[in-house]
Amino acid sequence: MSSMRQERGIGNLVIAVYGVFAISATVRAIYQLVRRYDEAPLAYWLSLFSALVYIVATIALAKNNVSLAKNTLIFELLGVLTVGSMSLLVPKIFDHPTVWSYFGVGYGFIPLLLPIFGLWWISGRKSS
């Protein structure tokens, strides 16, 4: 019984973190695209795209749609790894750091670790 409560608690934490990221990434991306677009257009479009990924992940996790959540988190992780690698190999592409550039170093590597943790958590879940 306490194991089930602990699992729900961890799941609620993962959902809450994704929810906060979804809201903050959406607000940040809209601000960047409207007010600062000329500074780093690619980075700001990636911010908007990441916001959409966070929204889908939040909904899938909250609805316990394991298949959609797993696919979304894998897609997110691949995005973080791709953009992180690109920012290391060709730093000129990302003159201004983004959430995903450099594997999220400026954000405590949370963008890299969050999908890994989410995938770990849902690995034992059953689809609804």
C-alpha positions in Angstrom: 0.0 0.0 0.0 2.8 2.5 0.9 4.6 1.5 -2.3 1.5 2.5 -4.3 1.2 5.8 -2.5 4.9 6.5 -3.1 4.5 5.6 -6.8 1.5 8.1 -7.0 3.5 10.7 -5.2 6.4 10.4 -7.6 4.0 10.4 -10.5 2.3 13.6 -9.3 5.7 15.2 -8.9 6.7 14.3 -12.5 3.3 15.6 -13.8 3.6 18.8 -11.7 7.2 19.5 -13.0 6.0 18.9 -16.6 3.1 21.2 -16.0 5.3 24.0 -14.7 7.7 23.5 -17.6 4.7 23.6 -20.1 3.4 26.9 -18.7 6.8 28.6 -18.3 8.1 27.4 -21.7 4.9 28.6 -23.4 5.1 32.0 -21.8 8.8 32.3 -22.4 8.5 31.3 -26.1 5.7 33.7 -26.8 7.6 36.5 -25.2 10.8 35.6 -27.1 9.1 35.3 -30.4 7.2 38.6 -30.0 9.8 40.8 -28.3 13.2 39.3 -29.1 12.8 37.3 -32.3 15.7 39.0 -34.1 18.2 37.9 -31.4 17.9 34.2 -32.0 15.1 33.0 -34.2 16.1 29.3 -34.3 16.4 29.2 -30.5 13.1 30.9 -30.0 11.2 28.6 -32.4 12.8 25.6 -30.6 11.5 27.1 -27.3 8.0 27.2 -28.7 8.4 23.6 -30.0 9.6 22.5 -26.6 6.6 24.1 -24.9 4.3 22.0 -27.2 6.3 18.9 -26.2 5.9 19.7 -22.5 2.2 20.3 -22.9 1.7 16.9 -24.7 3.8 15.2 -22.1 1.9 16.8 -19.2 -1.5 15.7 -20.6 -0.3 12.2 -21.5 1.2 11.7 -18.0 -1.9 13.2 -16.3 -4.2 11.0 -18.3 -2.0 7.9 -17.7 -1.7 7.4 -21.4 1.6 5.5 -21.1 2.1 4.9 -24.8 1.7 8.6 -25.7 3.8 9.7 -22.7 6.6 7.3 -23.5 6.7 8.4 -27.1 6.6 12.0 -26.2 9.4 11.6 -23.6 11.6 9.7 -26.0 11.0 12.4 -28.6 11.9 15.1 -26.0 15.1 13.2 -25.0 16.1 12.9 -28.6 15.5 16.6 -29.1 17.6 17.5 -26.1 20.4 15.2 -27.2 20.3 16.5 -30.8 20.2 20.2 -29.9 22.7 19.7 -27.1 25.1 18.0 -29.5 24.6 20.7 -32.2 25.3 23.4 -29.7 28.6 21.8 -28.7 29.6 21.0 -32.3 28.5 24.3 -33.9 28.2 26.8 -31.0 27.6 29.7 -33.5 24.0 28.2 -34.2 23.1 29.0 -30.6 24.7 32.4 -29.7 22.1 32.7 -27.0 21.7 29.7 -24.7 18.3 27.9 -24.9 16.7 25.4 -22.5 18.0 22.5 -24.6 21.3 23.9 -25.8 24.4 22.4 -24.1 22.1 19.7 -22.7 20.4 22.2 -20.4 23.5 23.1 -18.5 22.1 26.6 -17.6 19.0 24.9 -16.2 20.9 22.3 -14.0 20.6 19.7 -16.8 16.9 19.4 -15.9 15.9 19.3 -19.7 18.2 16.2 -20.1 17.3 14.5 -16.8 13.5 15.1 -16.8 12.6 12.8 -19.7 15.0 10.2 -18.4 13.3 10.3 -15.0 9.9 10.4 -16.6 10.7 7.3 -18.7 12.0 5.5 -15.7 8.8 6.3 -13.8 6.4 5.2 -16.5 8.4 2.1 -17.4 6.3 0.0 -14.9 3.0 1.7 -15.7 0.2 0.0 -17.7 -1.6 1.8 -20.5 -5.2 3.1 -19.8 
